[in-house]
Amino acid sequence: MASKSDYFGLPYIVSVILAIIPVTAWVCGFITRFADGKIVAGIIRLIFGFTIVWILDLILMIVSKHILRILPV
């Protein structure tokens, strides 16, 4: 069984592919954060999704198999 990753429990390789595509990374990123109850992080993702947050998510997804986890509120 494949290991699960951050985007909706999808396999790692699917999550990496979704993280590479800017639009899907943006949509999956803010939906994932809102689903985790991280409203502030979701709003930050909506506003700054196509900038450094996307690059950080992509790097962290490849290296640590998890997207950026900030602001636990």
Sine and cosine of phi, psi and omega as CSV:
sin_phi,cos_phi,sin_psi,cos_psi,sin_omega,cos_omega
0.00,0.00,0.68,-0.74,-0.02,-1.00
-0.96,0.29,0.53,-0.85,0.04,-1.00
-0.95,0.30,0.53,-0.85,-0.03,-1.00
-1.00,0.03,0.45,-0.89,-0.02,-1.00
-0.79,-0.62,-0.26,-0.97,-0.17,-0.99
-0.97,0.23,-0.60,0.80,-0.10,-1.00
-0.98,0.22,1.00,-0.06,0.12,-0.99
0.86,0.51,0.43,0.91,0.00,-1.00
0.97,0.26,0.30,0.95,0.03,-1.00
-0.96,0.28,0.37,-0.93,0.05,-1.00
-0.86,0.51,0.37,-0.93,-0.08,-1.00
-0.83,0.56,-0.74,0.67,-0.08,-1.00
-0.90,0.43,-0.60,0.80,0.05,-1.00
-0.92,0.38,-0.65,0.76,0.03,-1.00
-0.90,0.43,-0.62,0.79,0.04,-1.00
-0.91,0.42,-0.68,0.73,0.03,-1.00
-0.89,0.46,-0.67,0.74,0.05,-1.00
-0.91,0.42,-0.55,0.83,0.01,-1.00
-0.96,0.29,-0.45,0.89,0.00,-1.00
-0.95,0.31,-0.62,0.79,-0.02,-1.00
-0.98,0.18,0.89,-0.46,-0.12,-0.99
-0.83,0.55,-0.69,0.73,-0.06,-1.00
-0.92,0.39,-0.72,0.69,0.00,-1.00
-0.93,0.37,-0.56,0.83,0.06,-1.00
-0.90,0.43,-0.64,0.77,0.01,-1.00
-0.90,0.43,-0.76,0.65,-0.03,-1.00
-0.92,0.40,-0.77,0.64,0.00,-1.00
-0.89,0.45,-0.57,0.82,-0.01,-1.00
-0.90,0.44,-0.75,0.66,-0.03,-1.00
-0.97,0.24,-0.51,0.86,0.07,-1.00
-0.91,0.41,-0.68,0.74,0.02,-1.00
-0.88,0.47,-0.68,0.73,-0.01,-1.00
-0.93,0.37,-0.66,0.75,0.05,-1.00
-0.91,0.42,-0.63,0.77,0.02,-1.00
-0.91,0.42,-0.53,0.85,0.05,-1.00
-0.98,0.20,-0.08,1.00,-0.01,-1.00
1.00,0.09,0.23,0.97,-0.01,-1.00
-0.99,-0.13,0.98,0.22,-0.11,-0.99
-0.90,0.45,-0.71,0.71,-0.01,-1.00
-0.89,0.45,-0.69,0.72,0.03,-1.00
-0.90,0.44,-0.59,0.81,0.06,-1.00
-0.91,0.41,-0.64,0.77,0.03,-1.00
-0.92,0.38,-0.65,0.76,0.06,-1.00
-0.87,0.49,-0.65,0.76,0.02,-1.00
-0.90,0.43,-0.63,0.78,0.04,-1.00
-0.89,0.45,-0.64,0.77,-0.07,-1.00
-0.98,0.17,-0.73,0.69,-0.11,-0.99
-0.95,-0.32,0.40,0.91,-0.13,-0.99
-0.89,0.46,-0.50,0.87,-0.05,-1.00
-0.99,-0.16,0.31,0.95,-0.02,-1.00
-0.90,-0.43,-0.71,-0.70,-0.08,-1.00
-0.89,0.46,-0.47,0.88,0.00,-1.00
-0.90,0.44,-0.64,0.77,0.02,-1.00
-0.90,0.43,-0.69,0.72,0.00,-1.00
-0.90,0.43,-0.68,0.73,0.03,-1.00
-0.90,0.45,-0.69,0.72,0.04,-1.00
-0.87,0.49,-0.68,0.73,-0.01,-1.00
-0.90,0.44,-0.73,0.68,0.00,-1.00
-0.89,0.45,-0.72,0.69,-0.01,-1.00
-0.92,0.39,-0.56,0.83,0.03,-1.00
-0.91,0.43,-0.65,0.76,-0.01,-1.00
-0.95,0.31,-0.68,0.74,-0.09,-1.00
-0.99,0.16,-0.77,0.64,-0.14,-0.99
-0.93,-0.37,-0.01,1.00,0.02,-1.00
0.91,0.41,0.37,0.93,0.06,-1.00
-0.64,-0.77,0.56,-0.83,0.08,-1.00
-0.98,0.20,0.21,-0.98,-0.03,-1.00
-0.86,0.51,0.80,-0.60,0.01,-1.00
-0.92,-0.38,0.97,-0.24,0.02,-1.00
-0.78,-0.63,0.30,-0.96,0.08,-1.00
0.74,0.67,0.99,0.11,-0.06,-1.00
-0.92,0.39,-0.04,1.00,-0.02,-1.00
-0.98,0.19,0.00,0.00,0.00,0.00
